[in-house]
Amino acid sequence: MVNMNNGGTISLKDFILSFKDWMSYVVSKWYIFIITILIGGAIGCYYAKSQQAVYTASTTFVLESGEGTSSGGGQMAGLAALAGVNLGSPGGGIFQGDNLFELYKSRKMIEATLLLPSESDSSMLILDRYLSISHARERWQENNPTLLDINFKGTVPIALVRARDSVLQKAVQDINKKNLIVGKLDKKSALFKVDVTSTDEVFSKEFNEALVAQVNDFYVKTKTKKSLDNIAILQHKTDSVRAVMNGNISASAGAIDATPNLNPTRQAQRLIPTQRSQFSAETNKVILSQLMQNLEMSKMALMKESPLIQKVDEPVFPLMVERPSVLKTGVAVAFIFAFLTFLILVIRRWYNEILKN
């Protein structure tokens, strides 16, 4: 016997007979299942064929951060400080891990990439290709024709600056949401991967390559900016001291030439200016020696700090293409329609039996 929730009981035989009765009812509606399966399959196939192909451009690269300043850098920091140079250790944590991913998704980087000229057609920007695949200009034509007057290549009138920035901001948001994927190849890998997907094969490839180049160039410049600034300061100080030292040497020689037949009783007229110039030249020689040493050490530090970015794979034509399978989509939609039909038939009979009772 099978217990019921309402306190009654039903025999196993009655349960089996009831189940067979329900199944007979469902099977008797086979023609409905055939119709819904055909309709669902047709809809699924039509949907798969109507979907545009999606092209994916992928770039993988390995990033090795610079070694940074060694402990020996502290030995020259004091000397360099005399020249107004800060040789402190670089920020080793800049753009590490997730920070680098966010740099790829930043508005600054994506905007700069969109405003670059297209490699395949220099008369248009990469942004023009994006606006074409997103059908933005068609929407502008209907809703806001003023936007069609924006020239993204040149200077924009003040009245259109806000609209221009709004268009770029919307493009950045949509690309981050729909077209751009940045991450590691896998959790244990040190390889970084940048994917760009779109319905335009040329846009996917060009935007991927331009974005990677833009971000990597910005990354290298930012990592080495402090060292480059230090080298520029040291170079300026070195050139200045060298110029002063050369001037002192010339002054000493000039003092001797100015008194060729000097009276022996008036040697001070020659010795004082000559010795003063020689002393100044010797002093500047020592300073110049230290500055040149620090300059060379700073250049070596720059070489160590410069990160290495090496591409492993880059997009090539033809790109990987993805589109829904007509067969799989048709079968899936047909199955969904059949299941919904089954539910509707069961609920409909159950409702009718309730009304009868």
C-alpha positions, 0 to 999 in steps of 0.5 A: 500500500502507498500512503497518501498525504490526505490520510488515505491510501492507494494500492500499488495496482491503482497507482500503476493503472493511473500512471498508465492512464496518464501515459496513454493520454499523453501518447494519444496526443502524439500528433501534437508532439510531432507538430511542436517538435517540427515547429521548434526544430524549424525555429531553432534552425532559423535562429542559428542561420540568422546569427552572424559569425563571431570572430575572435582575435587572441594575443598571448604574451609573457611579461617579465618585470624589471629586476629593480634597483639592487642593494648597490643602488644605495651606495650611489644614492647619497652621491646622486642626492648631491646632484638633486637626483632620487635613486630610490627603488622603483615601485615594484608592485605597479600594474602587477596582476589584476592591475594590469588587467584593469589597465587594458580595460581602462577608458584611456587605453581603449579610447586611444586605441579606437582613435588610431587609424585602421591598418587596412584603410588609413582613411578611416579610424578603428572607431569607424569600424566599430561604429559600423558593426554596432550600427551606431550611425543608423541610430544617430540618423533616426534619433540624433542626426547632430552626431553625424557631424562629429569628426573624430579625426580632427578638432571638434567644435566646442558645441560637440565636445560633450557629444563626442566624449559621450560617444567614446564613453559609450563605445568603451563601456560596450567594448568592455562588456561585449567584446574584450576579455583579458586574463591569464591563459589559465590559473597556473600559467604566467601567460597573459591573454587578450581576446577581442570578439566581434562580427567584423574579422578585420576589427577584431584583429586590428583592435586586438593588435593596437590595444596590446601595443598601446597598453604595453608601450604605456606600461614600459614607459610608466615602469621606466619613467623614474629612471629616465627622469633621473638619467636626464637630470644626471646628464644635465648636471654632467654637461654643466660641470663639464662645461664649467671645468672646460671654462676653468682650463681655458681661463688658466691658459688665458691667464698665462697667454695674457702675461707672456713676458711677465716681470719676475717681481710680479708673478702674482699677476699670473699665479693667482688667476692660474692657480684659482682656475686650476683648483676649480678645474680639479674640483670640477674634475672630481665632481664630474668623475662621480657624476659620470659614474652615477650616470652609467650606474643609472643607465645600467639600472634602467636596463634592469628595470625595463620590463620584457614583454614578449608575444607568444601568439598573435592574431592572423587571418583567418581568425577563429570563427564561432557560430551556432550549430544549425543541427544542435540548435534545432534539436535543442529548441525542438526538445524544449518545445516537446517538454513544454507541450508535455507540461501543458498537456499534463496540466490541462488534464489535471485541471479538467479532472479537478473541475469534474470532481 
